[in-house]
């Protein structure tokens, strides 16, 4: 593989599984030193070891992205371990309860907003500060197709992901002149362990039917887009929202 990330360091939150793991692996294969950050430390350590066993450089870090002090510590760890921070992917998220707006549990609402929106803000807040010190960097925030459309009984998730896109645009405007690019990616339903374990075959087929391409996406298909946006090949791309959705939102 082209070592396009040689000499660069990266953070991937939610990096222990699914989309985050695929991104961490692709970055490491491209030469980046990667901090695999996840709420589940044991899984993060396993993923970091997998990367090292493949010849890459990776360390694990336990983080609850809804806690700003933990996110700050995560960024400090990347800088202390690797010398600087060049790349960041704010991917950690939770799905939340399925309920209509008038019945949505308040505790669940707060949890989804705290992780999926506040967690991305905290990431940007501390990642940007670190990148400013070394002259620039690139951030990708993982939003969703639900950052641009609604989805019944998912008000908290939809609201958070719409917010991530607004945050991304604002950060790009504010920091482009300082060499920091910020973009968002909106995956549709992706074939991850969470999807495989939580859905019946009938539910899975229902999800597939929502995608004109006729299948769910794969984590490495999202990773390819994310890594392009992180790379110097996307040097004029910032403040934008890119879909990986099998034409879901084109309907």
C-alpha positions in Angstrom: 0.0 0.0 0.0 1.1 3.6 -0.7 2.6 5.0 2.5 0.6 8.3 2.1 0.4 8.7 5.9 4.1 8.1 6.6 5.4 10.3 9.5 1.9 11.2 10.6 0.0 10.4 13.8 -3.7 9.8 14.2 -6.5 9.3 16.7 -9.5 7.1 15.9 -12.3 7.1 18.5 -14.5 4.1 18.6 -11.5 2.5 17.0 -11.9 -1.0 18.4 -14.5 -2.4 16.1 -16.6 -1.8 13.0 -15.9 1.4 11.0 -13.4 2.7 13.5 -11.3 -0.5 13.3 -11.3 -0.4 9.5 -10.1 3.2 9.6 -7.4 2.5 12.1 -6.1 -0.4 10.1 -6.0 1.6 6.8 -4.3 4.5 8.4 -1.7 2.3 10.0 -1.2 0.4 6.7 -0.6 3.8 5.1 2.2 4.6 7.6 0.4 6.5 10.3 1.0 5.9 14.0 -2.5 5.3 15.4 -4.1 5.7 18.8 -7.0 3.3 19.0 -9.4 5.0 21.4 -12.5 3.2 22.7 -14.7 2.9 25.7 -13.8 -0.8 25.8 -10.1 -0.9 26.7 -9.7 -4.7 26.2 -11.0 -4.5 22.6 -8.9 -1.4 21.9 -5.8 -3.3 23.1 -6.7 -6.2 20.9 -7.2 -3.9 17.9 -3.9 -2.1 18.5 -2.1 -5.5 18.8 -3.7 -6.6 15.5 -2.3 -3.5 13.8 1.2 -4.0 15.4 1.1 -7.7 14.3 0.5 -6.5 10.7 3.6 -4.3 10.9 2.0 -1.0 12.0 2.4 1.3 15.0 -0.5 1.6 17.4 -1.4 2.1 21.0 -4.7 1.7 22.8 -6.5 4.2 25.0 -9.7 4.0 27.1 -12.0 7.0 26.6 -15.5 8.0 27.3 -16.0 10.7 24.7 -18.9 12.2 26.7 -16.3 13.3 29.3 -14.3 16.3 28.2 -11.4 15.6 30.6 -11.0 12.1 29.2 -11.0 13.5 25.6 -8.4 16.0 26.5 -6.3 13.2 28.1 -6.7 11.1 24.9 -5.3 13.9 22.8 -2.4 14.5 25.3 -1.7 10.7 25.1 -1.4 10.8 21.3 0.9 13.8 21.4 3.1 12.3 24.1 3.3 8.9 22.5 3.8 10.1 18.9 5.2 13.6 19.2 2.3 15.4 17.6 -1.3 15.0 16.2 -1.9 15.2 12.4 -5.1 13.3 11.8 -8.2 12.6 13.8 -11.4 10.6 13.2 -14.3 11.3 15.7 -16.2 8.1 15.2 -17.4 6.9 18.6 -21.2 6.8 18.9 -24.3 5.1 20.3 -27.6 4.3 18.6 -30.1 5.2 21.4 -33.6 4.1 22.2 -36.3 3.7 19.5 -39.3 5.9 20.5 -41.3 8.8 19.1 -40.4 12.4 20.1 -43.3 12.7 22.5 -42.3 9.6 24.4 -38.5 9.7 24.1 -36.8 8.9 27.5 -34.9 12.0 28.8 -32.0 10.0 30.1 -31.6 8.3 26.7 -31.8 11.6 24.9 -29.1 13.0 27.0 -26.8 10.0 26.6 -27.1 10.1 22.8 -26.5 13.8 22.6 -23.6 13.6 25.0 -21.8 10.9 23.1 -22.7 11.6 19.5 -22.7 15.4 19.5 -20.9 16.6 22.6 -18.3 13.9 22.1 -17.5 15.1 18.6 -17.3 18.7 19.8 -14.9 17.7 22.6 -12.8 15.8 20.1 -12.6 18.8 17.7 -12.0 21.1 20.6 -8.8 19.4 21.8 -7.6 18.0 18.5 -7.7 21.4 16.8 -5.7 22.9 19.7 -3.0 20.2 19.3 -2.9 20.6 15.5 -2.6 24.4 15.7 0.7 23.9 17.5 2.3 22.0 14.6 0.8 23.9 11.7 -2.2 22.0 10.7 -4.0 18.7 10.3 -7.1 17.0 9.1 -10.2 15.8 11.0 -13.1 13.7 9.8 -16.3 13.5 11.9 -18.4 10.5 11.4 -22.0 11.6 11.0 -24.6 9.5 9.2 -27.1 9.5 6.4 -29.3 10.7 9.3 -27.4 13.9 9.4 -29.4 15.0 6.3 -32.7 13.0 6.6 -35.0 11.9 9.4 -35.7 8.4 10.6 -38.8 7.6 12.6 -38.3 6.9 16.4 -34.7 8.1 16.3 -34.9 11.7 17.2 -31.9 11.9 19.5 -29.6 10.2 16.9 -30.9 12.2 14.0 -30.6 15.5 16.0 -27.0 14.6 17.1 -25.9 13.8 13.6 -27.4 16.9 12.1 -25.5 18.8 14.7 -22.2 17.1 13.8 -22.5 18.4 10.3 -23.1 21.9 11.5 -20.2 21.7 13.8 -18.0 20.4 11.0 -18.9 23.3 8.7 -18.2 25.9 11.5 -14.9 24.4 12.4 -13.8 24.3 8.7 -14.6 28.0 8.3 -12.7 28.9 11.5 -9.6 26.9 10.9 -9.0 26.5 7.2 -6.6 29.4 7.1 -4.6 27.7 9.8 -4.1 24.6 7.7 -6.7 22.4 9.5 -9.3 20.7 7.3 -12.5 19.4 8.9 -15.0 17.2 6.9 -17.9 14.8 7.8 -18.8 11.4 6.4 -22.3 10.1 6.4 -22.5 6.3 6.1 -25.8 4.5 5.6 -26.3 1.1 7.3 -23.0 -0.7 7.4 -22.4 -4.4 7.8 -20.8 -4.3 11.3 -20.8 -6.8 14.2 -23.5 -4.7 15.9 -25.8 -5.0 12.9 -25.1 -8.7 12.6 -25.8 -9.4 16.2 -28.8 -7.2 16.8 -31.1 -7.9 13.8 -33.2 -10.8 12.7 -32.9 -11.9 9.2 -36.2 -10.2 8.4 -35.0 -6.9 9.9 -31.8 -7.2 8.0 -33.6 -7.7 4.7 -35.7 -4.7 5.5 -32.6 -2.6 5.9 -31.1 -3.9 2.7 -34.3 -2.9 0.8 -33.8 0.7 1.8 -30.6 0.9 -0.2 -31.0 1.0 -4.0 -27.6 -0.6 -4.4 -29.2 -3.8 -3.0 -26.9 -4.4 0.0 -25.5 -3.0 3.2 -22.2 -1.1 3.1 -18.9 -2.5 4.3 -16.7 -0.9 6.9 -13.7 -0.7 4.5 -15.9 1.2 2.0 -16.4 3.9 4.5 -12.8 3.8 5.6 -11.6 4.4 2.0 -13.6 7.6 1.9 -12.5 8.7 5.3 -8.8 8.1 4.5 -9.1 10.0 1.2 -10.5 13.0 3.1 -7.7 12.7 5.7 -5.0 12.6 3.0 -3.2 15.3 1.1 -5.1 14.3 -2.0 -8.1 16.1 -0.5 -6.1 19.3 0.2 -8.9 21.6 -1.2 -11.7 19.7 0.5 -13.0 21.1 3.8 -16.3 21.9 5.4 -18.1 19.3 3.4 -20.3 16.3 4.1 -19.7 13.2 2.0 -22.2 10.3 1.8 -21.3 6.6 1.6 -24.9 5.3 1.3 -25.6 3.2 -1.7 -28.0 5.9 -2.9 -30.1 5.7 0.3 -30.6 9.5 0.4 -31.0 9.9 -3.4 -34.5 8.5 -3.2 
